[in-house]
């Protein structure tokens, strides 16, 4: 792999790009300009599949590669993380399902905030969630929260705790309605953009928030 079109930017690109086991890892410090440049170059070379799971677990901004290489890396990463489940069970008192959710599943800042507010646990080094409370502002982030709620006993039992936090109160009150919107995609094979709009419209009507300012206010 070589970058014939990068020119004087070659060194800067190399600082945020790493090739490992057949896949490309893009560092979180990558600027939007270089991110766009790297994605276009890698796509031209056939590395066109983005893997959010590996990006989350390898602490990268993006992981890009070919399907077979990404699949193999997923298996290796999951096998390695699985060995840490007993540690979380014995040292934090978590159920195995919560330990597996934290270690093995892809989580976003909203689902990690759920874990923090209900259990008090914050992933080491995750200062973003430590100092701020995030809510699910789109369908994908809500689905991650919904998976936690459905699959982890501690989250179900402690769900009521979220209502004491102003940003989350409206989501707790309208959880069933939001769940029906998200589940609609599987039932009617609806277009994802349509589901996104339904979700955003519902949240906008019942749970007022300013996305750009990252400020959330629950309607009374």
C-alpha angles and dihedrals in degrees: 000000000000136000108230093165100048099079113168090003093067096100093046091051092049090055092063100031127076130177114213131165093342096311135095121237117201115203121235088239091067114124120231089249094056092039091059091044093050094047092051093048095047092047089054089055093051098260094123108137118096118207114201091180094059091042089056095046096040092046094239134137092233138355115205129182148114120302099251094048093047092048091052092048091050090055092049094048094047092049091051094047092046090066089064096058095090090052092056092045095051101035101038099028092236124155114248090250092057092045091051091047092053096043105032109026127076109255132187131201092269095053091043088052089053090054091047096049094045103037104017092236120137122182111249111262094015097122092158092068093034094065102028137048114224129195130202103269097173139032096263094052091046091050090056090051091046092052090053091050093049098043107034122069095203091055092050093048094045097039092108090065090072091067090069090065113079096218091053102039095088092048091053091049093049099033095118094051093048090047091055090052093051093044090051091079093065094044100051101017087240122185111267092230090056091051091047090053093047090051095046092046092050093047090045092052099044105021110037115209139162106223096190096051090040089229121139128196124179115221114238 
